[in-house]
Amino acid sequence: MLERLKPKLYVDSIFYLDLEQLKKLNVKGFIIDIDNTLVEWEEKTASERVKTWLRNLEIEGFKVCLVSNNTEDRVVKFNEELKLPAIHRAVKPRVSAFNKAMELMGTTPETTAVIGDQLFTDVLGGNRLDLFTILVIPLGNQELTWTKFVRKIEKVVLKRVLH
């Protein structure tokens, strides 16, 4: 079970990803979480740095789909300017949203990476489909009460799966 929680890659943030290395691994599309992955929880819009990074992904030939467990209002508002394919209320780690994202991007499990900040949603969901999973350190501490509780468990599990 712990193998399902082990990310293929663990980095400080999206800005530390080596896109050339990911290309060599045949990654063609990214399923990307929003809250505490791209922006702090409930931040309304992407920063200029995040917008530039997302545009660069497309320039480099990658497809992108935002996949969030948050509400439609939250995801639509965040995505207003970005205009990326996006899925709200994804119910990660269930695989249906991951499959839909790959369908929207025209990618396969062998060519898709997941980027997120949570082991029990992003990493577990991606690993259930054998996607290339990338865990980032959460950007902020403001979260739902349930998520704060889960973070405590994540810390323990993360120490075990990374060593």
Buried (B, 14 or more C-beta within 10 A) or exposed (E): EEEBBBBBBBBEBBEEBEBEEBEEEEBBBBBBBBBBBBBBBBBEBBEEEBBEBBEEBEEEEBBBBBBBBBEEEBBEEBBEEBEBBBBBEBEBBBBEBBEBBBEBBEBEBEBBBBBBBBBBBBBBBBBBBEBBBBBBEBBEEBBEEEBEEBBEEBEEBBEEBEE
